[in-house]
Amino acid sequence: MSKNPFRYFKTSPEIIQLGVLMYFRFPLSLRNVEDLLHGRGIDICHESVRLWVDRFGTYFALMPTTVMPEDTQAQ
């Protein structure tokens, strides 16, 4: 049984994932991610985002992604 990688964090895994993916997907600084999350009502520090990126960046990169089925109809 694998251990939960989020077990020592009070923040929910969905918020951590959102912050990490925002940082990697868009060319944003840590403070920009902090501001965007604050706009969604999530009050965190840019240092928290840095910790999440360092700790969970590879974890989210190695997660399997779902592949959308291609449209089989020719148009």
mmCIF file as gemmi writes it, N, C-alpha and C atoms, coordinates in Angstrom:
data_model
loop_
_atom_site.group_PDB
_atom_site.id
_atom_site.type_symbol
_atom_site.label_atom_id
_atom_site.label_alt_id
_atom_site.label_comp_id
_atom_site.label_asym_id
_atom_site.label_entity_id
_atom_site.label_seq_id
_atom_site.pdbx_PDB_ins_code
_atom_site.Cartn_x
_atom_site.Cartn_y
_atom_site.Cartn_z
_atom_site.occupancy
_atom_site.B_iso_or_equiv
_atom_site.pdbx_formal_charge
_atom_site.auth_seq_id
_atom_site.auth_asym_id
_atom_site.pdbx_PDB_model_num
ATOM 1 N N . MET Axp A 1 ? 0.845 -1.178 0 1 0 ? 1 A 1
ATOM 2 C CA . MET Axp A 1 ? 0 0 0 1 0 ? 1 A 1
ATOM 3 C C . MET Axp A 1 ? 0.889 1.239 0 1 0 ? 1 A 1
ATOM 4 N N . SER Axp A 2 ? 0.658 2.127 -0.938 1 0 ? 2 A 1
ATOM 5 C CA . SER Axp A 2 ? 1.46 3.349 -1.004 1 0 ? 2 A 1
ATOM 6 C C . SER Axp A 2 ? 0.894 4.39 -0.045 1 0 ? 2 A 1
ATOM 7 N N . LYS Axp A 3 ? 1.791 5.202 0.491 1 0 ? 3 A 1
ATOM 8 C CA . LYS Axp A 3 ? 1.378 6.231 1.435 1 0 ? 3 A 1
ATOM 9 C C . LYS Axp A 3 ? 0.867 7.449 0.678 1 0 ? 3 A 1
ATOM 10 N N . ASN Axp A 4 ? -0.003 8.178 1.317 1 0 ? 4 A 1
ATOM 11 C CA . ASN Axp A 4 ? -0.557 9.392 0.735 1 0 ? 4 A 1
ATOM 12 C C . ASN Axp A 4 ? 0.519 10.478 0.75 1 0 ? 4 A 1
ATOM 13 N N . PRO Axp A 5 ? 0.909 11.026 -0.393 1 0 ? 5 A 1
ATOM 14 C CA . PRO Axp A 5 ? 1.96 12.052 -0.4 1 0 ? 5 A 1
ATOM 15 C C . PRO Axp A 5 ? 1.504 13.378 0.205 1 0 ? 5 A 1
ATOM 16 N N . PHE Axp A 6 ? 0.216 13.558 0.422 1 0 ? 6 A 1
ATOM 17 C CA . PHE Axp A 6 ? -0.323 14.805 0.965 1 0 ? 6 A 1
ATOM 18 C C . PHE Axp A 6 ? -0.591 14.716 2.464 1 0 ? 6 A 1
ATOM 19 N N . ARG Axp A 7 ? -0.127 13.688 3.126 1 0 ? 7 A 1
ATOM 20 C CA . ARG Axp A 7 ? -0.523 13.42 4.501 1 0 ? 7 A 1
ATOM 21 C C . ARG Axp A 7 ? -0.083 14.485 5.501 1 0 ? 7 A 1
ATOM 22 N N . TYR Axp A 8 ? 0.97 15.239 5.222 1 0 ? 8 A 1
ATOM 23 C CA . TYR Axp A 8 ? 1.452 16.241 6.173 1 0 ? 8 A 1
ATOM 24 C C . TYR Axp A 8 ? 0.98 17.66 5.848 1 0 ? 8 A 1
ATOM 25 N N . PHE Axp A 9 ? 0.108 17.805 4.871 1 0 ? 9 A 1
ATOM 26 C CA . PHE Axp A 9 ? -0.344 19.115 4.442 1 0 ? 9 A 1
ATOM 27 C C . PHE Axp A 9 ? -1.797 19.34 4.852 1 0 ? 9 A 1
ATOM 28 N N . LYS Axp A 10 ? -2.077 20.541 5.367 1 0 ? 10 A 1
ATOM 29 C CA . LYS Axp A 10 ? -3.448 20.887 5.747 1 0 ? 10 A 1
ATOM 30 C C . LYS Axp A 10 ? -4.283 21.273 4.531 1 0 ? 10 A 1
ATOM 31 N N . THR Axp A 11 ? -3.614 21.745 3.482 1 0 ? 11 A 1
ATOM 32 C CA . THR Axp A 11 ? -4.307 22.152 2.267 1 0 ? 11 A 1
ATOM 33 C C . THR Axp A 11 ? -4.763 20.921 1.5 1 0 ? 11 A 1
ATOM 34 N N . SER Axp A 12 ? -5.911 21.02 0.862 1 0 ? 12 A 1
ATOM 35 C CA . SER Axp A 12 ? -6.446 19.869 0.141 1 0 ? 12 A 1
ATOM 36 C C . SER Axp A 12 ? -5.584 19.55 -1.093 1 0 ? 12 A 1
ATOM 37 N N . PRO Axp A 13 ? -5.54 18.294 -1.494 1 0 ? 13 A 1
ATOM 38 C CA . PRO Axp A 13 ? -4.75 17.906 -2.672 1 0 ? 13 A 1
ATOM 39 C C . PRO Axp A 13 ? -5.198 18.611 -3.947 1 0 ? 13 A 1
ATOM 40 N N . GLU Axp A 14 ? -6.469 18.943 -4.054 1 0 ? 14 A 1
ATOM 41 C CA . GLU Axp A 14 ? -6.958 19.621 -5.253 1 0 ? 14 A 1
ATOM 42 C C . GLU Axp A 14 ? -6.372 21.028 -5.37 1 0 ? 14 A 1
ATOM 43 N N . ILE Axp A 15 ? -6.24 21.73 -4.252 1 0 ? 15 A 1
ATOM 44 C CA . ILE Axp A 15 ? -5.663 23.069 -4.273 1 0 ? 15 A 1
ATOM 45 C C . ILE Axp A 15 ? -4.174 22.999 -4.569 1 0 ? 15 A 1
ATOM 46 N N . ILE Axp A 16 ? -3.487 22.033 -3.987 1 0 ? 16 A 1
ATOM 47 C CA . ILE Axp A 16 ? -2.057 21.849 -4.262 1 0 ? 16 A 1
ATOM 48 C C . ILE Axp A 16 ? -1.853 21.554 -5.739 1 0 ? 16 A 1
ATOM 49 N N . GLN Axp A 17 ? -2.664 20.655 -6.287 1 0 ? 17 A 1
ATOM 50 C CA . GLN Axp A 17 ? -2.544 20.318 -7.702 1 0 ? 17 A 1
ATOM 51 C C . GLN Axp A 17 ? -2.823 21.529 -8.585 1 0 ? 17 A 1
ATOM 52 N N . LEU Axp A 18 ? -3.811 22.32 -8.237 1 0 ? 18 A 1
ATOM 53 C CA . LEU Axp A 18 ? -4.13 23.511 -9.015 1 0 ? 18 A 1
ATOM 54 C C . LEU Axp A 18 ? -2.959 24.483 -9.019 1 0 ? 18 A 1
ATOM 55 N N . GLY Axp A 19 ? -2.37 24.732 -7.859 1 0 ? 19 A 1
ATOM 56 C CA . GLY Axp A 19 ? -1.242 25.655 -7.779 1 0 ? 19 A 1
ATOM 57 C C . GLY Axp A 19 ? -0.033 25.173 -8.557 1 0 ? 19 A 1
ATOM 58 N N . VAL Axp A 20 ? 0.29 23.891 -8.452 1 0 ? 20 A 1
ATOM 59 C CA . VAL Axp A 20 ? 1.451 23.338 -9.157 1 0 ? 20 A 1
ATOM 60 C C . VAL Axp A 20 ? 1.22 23.355 -10.665 1 0 ? 20 A 1
ATOM 61 N N . LEU Axp A 21 ? 0.044 22.957 -11.095 1 0 ? 21 A 1
ATOM 62 C CA . LEU Axp A 21 ? -0.237 22.927 -12.527 1 0 ? 21 A 1
ATOM 63 C C . LEU Axp A 21 ? -0.3 24.326 -13.126 1 0 ? 21 A 1
ATOM 64 N N . MET Axp A 22 ? -0.799 25.297 -12.369 1 0 ? 22 A 1
ATOM 65 C CA . MET Axp A 22 ? -0.793 26.68 -12.854 1 0 ? 22 A 1
ATOM 66 C C . MET Axp A 22 ? 0.636 27.173 -13.042 1 0 ? 22 A 1
ATOM 67 N N . TYR Axp A 23 ? 1.512 26.82 -12.102 1 0 ? 23 A 1
ATOM 68 C CA . TYR Axp A 23 ? 2.898 27.269 -12.175 1 0 ? 23 A 1
ATOM 69 C C . TYR Axp A 23 ? 3.612 26.671 -13.386 1 0 ? 23 A 1
ATOM 70 N N . PHE Axp A 24 ? 3.395 25.389 -13.642 1 0 ? 24 A 1
ATOM 71 C CA . PHE Axp A 24 ? 4.095 24.728 -14.745 1 0 ? 24 A 1
ATOM 72 C C . PHE Axp A 24 ? 3.433 24.957 -16.095 1 0 ? 24 A 1
ATOM 73 N N . ARG Axp A 25 ? 2.117 25.067 -16.132 1 0 ? 25 A 1
ATOM 74 C CA . ARG Axp A 25 ? 1.416 25.176 -17.412 1 0 ? 25 A 1
ATOM 75 C C . ARG Axp A 25 ? 1.547 26.557 -18.031 1 0 ? 25 A 1
ATOM 76 N N . PHE Axp A 26 ? 1.524 27.59 -17.2 1 0 ? 26 A 1
ATOM 77 C CA . PHE Axp A 26 ? 1.584 28.959 -17.692 1 0 ? 26 A 1
ATOM 78 C C . PHE Axp A 26 ? 2.869 29.616 -17.207 1 0 ? 26 A 1
ATOM 79 N N . PRO Axp A 27 ? 3.4 30.593 -17.945 1 0 ? 27 A 1
ATOM 80 C CA . PRO Axp A 27 ? 4.647 31.252 -17.507 1 0 ? 27 A 1
ATOM 81 C C . PRO Axp A 27 ? 4.373 32.249 -16.375 1 0 ? 27 A 1
ATOM 82 N N . LEU Axp A 28 ? 4.112 31.715 -15.183 1 0 ? 28 A 1
ATOM 83 C CA . LEU Axp A 28 ? 3.761 32.539 -14.039 1 0 ? 28 A 1
ATOM 84 C C . LEU Axp A 28 ? 4.841 32.452 -12.971 1 0 ? 28 A 1
ATOM 85 N N . SER Axp A 29 ? 4.994 33.53 -12.231 1 0 ? 29 A 1
ATOM 86 C CA . SER Axp A 29 ? 5.889 33.499 -11.076 1 0 ? 29 A 1
ATOM 87 C C . SER Axp A 29 ? 5.111 32.927 -9.885 1 0 ? 29 A 1
ATOM 88 N N . LEU Axp A 30 ? 5.837 32.647 -8.817 1 0 ? 30 A 1
ATOM 89 C CA . LEU Axp A 30 ? 5.177 32.128 -7.619 1 0 ? 30 A 1
ATOM 90 C C . LEU Axp A 30 ? 4.186 33.131 -7.053 1 0 ? 30 A 1
ATOM 91 N N . ARG Axp A 31 ? 4.547 34.403 -7.111 1 0 ? 31 A 1
ATOM 92 C CA . ARG Axp A 31 ? 3.638 35.441 -6.609 1 0 ? 31 A 1
ATOM 93 C C . ARG Axp A 31 ? 2.404 35.593 -7.502 1 0 ? 31 A 1
ATOM 94 N N . ASN Axp A 32 ? 2.554 35.365 -8.802 1 0 ? 32 A 1
ATOM 95 C CA . ASN Axp A 32 ? 1.389 35.411 -9.695 1 0 ? 32 A 1
ATOM 96 C C . ASN Axp A 32 ? 0.425 34.269 -9.386 1 0 ? 32 A 1
ATOM 97 N N . VAL Axp A 33 ? 0.977 33.079 -9.113 1 0 ? 33 A 1
ATOM 98 C CA . VAL Axp A 33 ? 0.127 31.947 -8.739 1 0 ? 33 A 1
ATOM 99 C C . VAL Axp A 33 ? -0.581 32.257 -7.422 1 0 ? 33 A 1
ATOM 100 N N . GLU Axp A 34 ? 0.153 32.858 -6.479 1 0 ? 34 A 1
ATOM 101 C CA . GLU Axp A 34 ? -0.453 33.259 -5.207 1 0 ? 34 A 1
ATOM 102 C C . GLU Axp A 34 ? -1.617 34.222 -5.44 1 0 ? 34 A 1
ATOM 103 N N . ASP Axp A 35 ? -1.428 35.204 -6.312 1 0 ? 35 A 1
ATOM 104 C CA . ASP Axp A 35 ? -2.486 36.177 -6.597 1 0 ? 35 A 1
ATOM 105 C C . ASP Axp A 35 ? -3.695 35.528 -7.271 1 0 ? 35 A 1
ATOM 106 N N . LEU Axp A 36 ? -3.455 34.623 -8.212 1 0 ? 36 A 1
ATOM 107 C CA . LEU Axp A 36 ? -4.569 33.946 -8.882 1 0 ? 36 A 1
ATOM 108 C C . LEU Axp A 36 ? -5.362 33.072 -7.911 1 0 ? 36 A 1
ATOM 109 N N . LEU Axp A 37 ? -4.656 32.374 -7.026 1 0 ? 37 A 1
ATOM 110 C CA . LEU Axp A 37 ? -5.357 31.558 -6.034 1 0 ? 37 A 1
ATOM 111 C C . LEU Axp A 37 ? -6.1 32.442 -5.038 1 0 ? 37 A 1
ATOM 112 N N . HIS Axp A 38 ? -5.511 33.594 -4.704 1 0 ? 38 A 1
ATOM 113 C CA . HIS Axp A 38 ? -6.191 34.518 -3.799 1 0 ? 38 A 1
ATOM 114 C C . HIS Axp A 38 ? -7.479 35.038 -4.442 1 0 ? 38 A 1
ATOM 115 N N . GLY Axp A 39 ? -7.455 35.245 -5.748 1 0 ? 39 A 1
ATOM 116 C CA . GLY Axp A 39 ? -8.659 35.658 -6.46 1 0 ? 39 A 1
ATOM 117 C C . GLY Axp A 39 ? -9.748 34.607 -6.432 1 0 ? 39 A 1
ATOM 118 N N . ARG Axp A 40 ? -9.375 33.353 -6.234 1 0 ? 40 A 1
ATOM 119 C CA . ARG Axp A 40 ? -10.354 32.263 -6.123 1 0 ? 40 A 1
ATOM 120 C C . ARG Axp A 40 ? -10.754 32.008 -4.672 1 0 ? 40 A 1
ATOM 121 N N . GLY Axp A 41 ? -10.246 32.848 -3.755 1 0 ? 41 A 1
ATOM 122 C CA . GLY Axp A 41 ? -10.61 32.696 -2.35 1 0 ? 41 A 1
ATOM 123 C C . GLY Axp A 41 ? -9.706 31.78 -1.567 1 0 ? 41 A 1
ATOM 124 N N . ILE Axp A 42 ? -8.54 31.451 -2.098 1 0 ? 42 A 1
ATOM 125 C CA . ILE Axp A 42 ? -7.596 30.566 -1.43 1 0 ? 42 A 1
ATOM 126 C C . ILE Axp A 42 ? -6.437 31.42 -0.933 1 0 ? 42 A 1
ATOM 127 N N . ASP Axp A 43 ? -6.307 31.548 0.378 1 0 ? 43 A 1
ATOM 128 C CA . ASP Axp A 43 ? -5.302 32.425 0.973 1 0 ? 43 A 1
ATOM 129 C C . ASP Axp A 43 ? -4.062 31.603 1.331 1 0 ? 43 A 1
ATOM 130 N N . ILE Axp A 44 ? -3.052 31.676 0.48 1 0 ? 44 A 1
ATOM 131 C CA . ILE Axp A 44 ? -1.787 30.969 0.7 1 0 ? 44 A 1
ATOM 132 C C . ILE Axp A 44 ? -0.638 31.922 0.425 1 0 ? 44 A 1
ATOM 133 N N . CYS Axp A 45 ? 0.561 31.518 0.811 1 0 ? 45 A 1
ATOM 134 C CA . CYS Axp A 45 ? 1.767 32.312 0.608 1 0 ? 45 A 1
ATOM 135 C C . CYS Axp A 45 ? 2.523 31.777 -0.611 1 0 ? 45 A 1
ATOM 136 N N . HIS Axp A 46 ? 3.297 32.65 -1.274 1 0 ? 46 A 1
ATOM 137 C CA . HIS Axp A 46 ? 4.061 32.185 -2.429 1 0 ? 46 A 1
ATOM 138 C C . HIS Axp A 46 ? 5.096 31.135 -2.027 1 0 ? 46 A 1
ATOM 139 N N . GLU Axp A 47 ? 5.535 31.147 -0.776 1 0 ? 47 A 1
ATOM 140 C CA . GLU Axp A 47 ? 6.471 30.126 -0.301 1 0 ? 47 A 1
ATOM 141 C C . GLU Axp A 47 ? 5.798 28.762 -0.223 1 0 ? 47 A 1
ATOM 142 N N . SER Axp A 48 ? 4.514 28.737 0.041 1 0 ? 48 A 1
ATOM 143 C CA . SER Axp A 48 ? 3.773 27.468 0.021 1 0 ? 48 A 1
ATOM 144 C C . SER Axp A 48 ? 3.751 26.905 -1.387 1 0 ? 48 A 1
ATOM 145 N N . VAL Axp A 49 ? 3.542 27.766 -2.368 1 0 ? 49 A 1
ATOM 146 C CA . VAL Axp A 49 ? 3.543 27.315 -3.766 1 0 ? 49 A 1
ATOM 147 C C . VAL Axp A 49 ? 4.918 26.772 -4.133 1 0 ? 49 A 1
ATOM 148 N N . ARG Axp A 50 ? 5.993 27.445 -3.69 1 0 ? 50 A 1
ATOM 149 C CA . ARG Axp A 50 ? 7.345 26.971 -3.975 1 0 ? 50 A 1
ATOM 150 C C . ARG Axp A 50 ? 7.573 25.593 -3.368 1 0 ? 50 A 1
ATOM 151 N N . LEU Axp A 51 ? 7.121 25.394 -2.142 1 0 ? 51 A 1
ATOM 152 C CA . LEU Axp A 51 ? 7.26 24.093 -1.488 1 0 ? 51 A 1
ATOM 153 C C . LEU Axp A 51 ? 6.485 23.021 -2.247 1 0 ? 51 A 1
ATOM 154 N N . TRP Axp A 52 ? 5.267 23.353 -2.667 1 0 ? 52 A 1
ATOM 155 C CA . TRP Axp A 52 ? 4.464 22.392 -3.421 1 0 ? 52 A 1
ATOM 156 C C . TRP Axp A 52 ? 5.116 22.04 -4.747 1 0 ? 52 A 1
ATOM 157 N N . VAL Axp A 53 ? 5.655 23.049 -5.441 1 0 ? 53 A 1
ATOM 158 C CA . VAL Axp A 53 ? 6.293 22.804 -6.74 1 0 ? 53 A 1
ATOM 159 C C . VAL Axp A 53 ? 7.51 21.908 -6.563 1 0 ? 53 A 1
ATOM 160 N N . ASP Axp A 54 ? 8.311 22.186 -5.546 1 0 ? 54 A 1
ATOM 161 C CA . ASP Axp A 54 ? 9.499 21.361 -5.3 1 0 ? 54 A 1
ATOM 162 C C . ASP Axp A 54 ? 9.131 19.938 -4.91 1 0 ? 54 A 1
ATOM 163 N N . ARG Axp A 55 ? 8.081 19.791 -4.125 1 0 ? 55 A 1
ATOM 164 C CA . ARG Axp A 55 ? 7.735 18.474 -3.602 1 0 ? 55 A 1
ATOM 165 C C . ARG Axp A 55 ? 6.865 17.649 -4.553 1 0 ? 55 A 1
ATOM 166 N N . PHE Axp A 56 ? 5.927 18.292 -5.235 1 0 ? 56 A 1
ATOM 167 C CA . PHE Axp A 56 ? 4.951 17.547 -6.029 1 0 ? 56 A 1
ATOM 168 C C . PHE Axp A 56 ? 5.087 17.723 -7.534 1 0 ? 56 A 1
ATOM 169 N N . GLY Axp A 57 ? 6.062 18.47 -7.995 1 0 ? 57 A 1
ATOM 170 C CA . GLY Axp A 57 ? 6.221 18.685 -9.433 1 0 ? 57 A 1
ATOM 171 C C . GLY Axp A 57 ? 6.402 17.39 -10.195 1 0 ? 57 A 1
ATOM 172 N N . THR Axp A 58 ? 7.312 16.549 -9.731 1 0 ? 58 A 1
ATOM 173 C CA . THR Axp A 58 ? 7.54 15.27 -10.414 1 0 ? 58 A 1
ATOM 174 C C . THR Axp A 58 ? 6.394 14.299 -10.174 1 0 ? 58 A 1
ATOM 175 N N . TYR Axp A 59 ? 5.74 14.393 -9.015 1 0 ? 59 A 1
ATOM 176 C CA . TYR Axp A 59 ? 4.608 13.517 -8.723 1 0 ? 59 A 1
ATOM 177 C C . TYR Axp A 59 ? 3.486 13.724 -9.736 1 0 ? 59 A 1
ATOM 178 N N . PHE Axp A 60 ? 3.168 14.994 -10.016 1 0 ? 60 A 1
ATOM 179 C CA . PHE Axp A 60 ? 2.114 15.275 -10.989 1 0 ? 60 A 1
ATOM 180 C C . PHE Axp A 60 ? 2.582 15.009 -12.412 1 0 ? 60 A 1
ATOM 181 N N . ALA Axp A 61 ? 3.871 15.157 -12.678 1 0 ? 61 A 1
ATOM 182 C CA . ALA Axp A 61 ? 4.385 14.899 -14.016 1 0 ? 61 A 1
ATOM 183 C C . ALA Axp A 61 ? 4.326 13.406 -14.351 1 0 ? 61 A 1
ATOM 184 N N . LEU Axp A 62 ? 4.462 12.555 -13.354 1 0 ? 62 A 1
ATOM 185 C CA . LEU Axp A 62 ? 4.459 11.112 -13.582 1 0 ? 62 A 1
ATOM 186 C C . LEU Axp A 62 ? 3.07 10.484 -13.507 1 0 ? 62 A 1
ATOM 187 N N . MET Axp A 63 ? 2.07 11.28 -13.154 1 0 ? 63 A 1
ATOM 188 C CA . MET Axp A 63 ? 0.71 10.746 -13.099 1 0 ? 63 A 1
ATOM 189 C C . MET Axp A 63 ? 0.226 10.422 -14.511 1 0 ? 63 A 1
ATOM 190 N N . PRO Axp A 64 ? -0.467 9.299 -14.677 1 0 ? 64 A 1
ATOM 191 C CA . PRO Axp A 64 ? -0.989 8.997 -16.011 1 0 ? 64 A 1
ATOM 192 C C . PRO Axp A 64 ? -2.08 9.985 -16.399 1 0 ? 64 A 1
ATOM 193 N N . THR Axp A 65 ? -2.044 10.384 -17.639 1 0 ? 65 A 1
ATOM 194 C CA . THR Axp A 65 ? -3.061 11.308 -18.141 1 0 ? 65 A 1
ATOM 195 C C . THR Axp A 65 ? -4.114 10.52 -18.902 1 0 ? 65 A 1
ATOM 196 N N . THR Axp A 66 ? -5.315 11.028 -18.908 1 0 ? 66 A 1
ATOM 197 C CA . THR Axp A 66 ? -6.377 10.376 -19.654 1 0 ? 66 A 1
ATOM 198 C C . THR Axp A 66 ? -6.306 10.821 -21.097 1 0 ? 66 A 1
ATOM 199 N N . VAL Axp A 67 ? -6.468 9.891 -21.992 1 0 ? 67 A 1
ATOM 200 C CA . VAL Axp A 67 ? -6.414 10.185 -23.424 1 0 ? 67 A 1
ATOM 201 C C . VAL Axp A 67 ? -7.836 10.283 -23.934 1 0 ? 67 A 1
ATOM 202 N N . MET Axp A 68 ? -8.118 11.389 -24.581 1 0 ? 68 A 1
ATOM 203 C CA . MET Axp A 68 ? -9.445 11.581 -25.142 1 0 ? 68 A 1
ATOM 204 C C . MET Axp A 68 ? -9.56 10.755 -26.424 1 0 ? 68 A 1
ATOM 205 N N . PRO Axp A 69 ? -10.657 10.047 -26.606 1 0 ? 69 A 1
ATOM 206 C CA . PRO Axp A 69 ? -10.818 9.272 -27.839 1 0 ? 69 A 1
ATOM 207 C C . PRO Axp A 69 ? -10.965 10.21 -29.049 1 0 ? 69 A 1
ATOM 208 N N . GLU Axp A 70 ? -10.341 9.822 -30.114 1 0 ? 70 A 1
ATOM 209 C CA . GLU Axp A 70 ? -10.418 10.643 -31.32 1 0 ? 70 A 1
ATOM 210 C C . GLU Axp A 70 ? -11.775 10.468 -31.984 1 0 ? 70 A 1
ATOM 211 N N . ASP Axp A 71 ? -12.161 11.509 -32.691 1 0 ? 71 A 1
ATOM 212 C CA . ASP Axp A 71 ? -13.426 11.457 -33.41 1 0 ? 71 A 1
ATOM 213 C C . ASP Axp A 71 ? -13.261 10.496 -34.59 1 0 ? 71 A 1
ATOM 214 N N . THR Axp A 72 ? -14.096 9.477 -34.645 1 0 ? 72 A 1
ATOM 215 C CA . THR Axp A 72 ? -13.965 8.462 -35.695 1 0 ? 72 A 1
ATOM 216 C C . THR Axp A 72 ? -14.744 8.813 -36.953 1 0 ? 72 A 1
ATOM 217 N N . GLN Axp A 73 ? -15.58 9.817 -36.892 1 0 ? 73 A 1
ATOM 218 C CA . GLN Axp A 73 ? -16.366 10.189 -38.067 1 0 ? 73 A 1
ATOM 219 C C . GLN Axp A 73 ? -15.576 11.151 -38.945 1 0 ? 73 A 1
ATOM 220 N N . ALA Axp A 74 ? -15.536 10.874 -40.22 1 0 ? 74 A 1
ATOM 221 C CA . ALA Axp A 74 ? -14.881 11.78 -41.175 1 0 ? 74 A 1
ATOM 222 C C . ALA Axp A 74 ? -15.866 12.877 -41.534 1 0 ? 74 A 1
ATOM 223 N N . GLN Axp A 75 ? -15.387 14.09 -41.518 1 0 ? 75 A 1
ATOM 224 C CA . GLN Axp A 75 ? -16.291 15.21 -41.822 1 0 ? 75 A 1
ATOM 225 C C . GLN Axp A 75 ? -15.879 15.876 -43.086 1 0 ? 75 A 1
